[in-house]
Amino acid sequence: MVVIELALVICKEGEDREKAVAALVSCGLNPICCSNLQEARTLLSQAPFRVVLCTDVLTDGDYRAVLREVKNTGKDAPVIVLSHVAEWETYLIALGVGAFDYICCPPDPNEANRIILSALEDTDSPQNTTRLSS
């Protein structure tokens, strides 16, 4: 049996998405990307994700809406916010409303890896994996 651990990246295409995907792959995850909350809602209802990375502002919502959608799935996938705002107060607000952590963009590969691995260790749970028979 092969275990595939999925990660959801909610971010428009570009450097931020590419760096987030690269960090997830280097952490052994299989990233699935989308660009907005509506697409994310559909994906979240279809598969369990080990971790979710999303930009702070989406075309049809923000990371708070993503946090609500993840909570509605009943899974414990940590949400990591990607933002171009590097302010302590913004970071604290994100953590206060339930984000696991906050990465300033463009993501530094070492910092992103550290935060993703920390999220995986913190939520190490078999309910957040997809198992495929080989």
DAHURA-V626769 format. One record per backbone hydrogen bond with DSSP energy under -1.0 kcal/mol. CO is the residue of the C=O (numbers start at 0). NH is the residue of the N-H. E is the energy in kcal/mol with one decimal. If there is no record, write none. Layout:
CO/NH/E, CO/NH/E
//
This chain:
1/131/-2.7, 3/129/-2.0, 4/29/-3.0, 5/49/-3.1, 6/31/-2.8, 7/52/-3.1, 8/33/-2.4, 9/54/-2.1, 13/17/-2.5, 14/18/-2.6, 15/19/-2.3, 16/20/-2.9, 17/21/-2.3, 18/22/-2.1, 19/23/-2.3, 20/24/-2.6, 21/25/-2.3, 23/28/-2.5, 24/27/-1.9, 29/6/-1.9, 31/8/-2.7, 33/10/-2.3, 35/39/-2.1, 36/40/-2.9, 37/41/-1.7, 38/42/-2.4, 39/43/-3.1, 40/44/-1.4, 42/46/-1.5, 50/7/-2.2, 51/79/-3.3, 52/9/-3.2, 53/81/-3.2, 55/62/-1.5, 60/57/-2.8, 61/65/-1.6, 62/66/-2.6, 63/67/-2.0, 64/68/-2.3, 65/69/-2.7, 66/70/-2.3, 67/71/-2.2, 70/73/-1.4, 77/51/-2.8, 78/99/-3.0, 79/53/-2.3, 80/102/-3.4, 81/55/-2.0, 82/104/-3.1, 86/90/-2.1, 87/91/-2.5, 88/92/-2.2, 89/93/-2.2, 90/94/-2.2, 91/95/-2.5, 92/96/-1.6, 93/98/-2.4, 94/97/-1.3, 100/80/-2.4, 102/82/-2.4, 107/111/-3.0, 108/112/-2.5, 109/113/-2.3, 110/114/-2.5, 111/115/-2.7, 112/116/-2.8, 113/117/-2.0, 114/118/-2.3, 115/119/-2.4, 116/120/-2.4, 117/121/-2.4, 118/122/-1.5, 120/123/-1.0, 124/127/-1.5, 125/128/-1.3, 129/3/-2.8, 131/1/-2.5
//
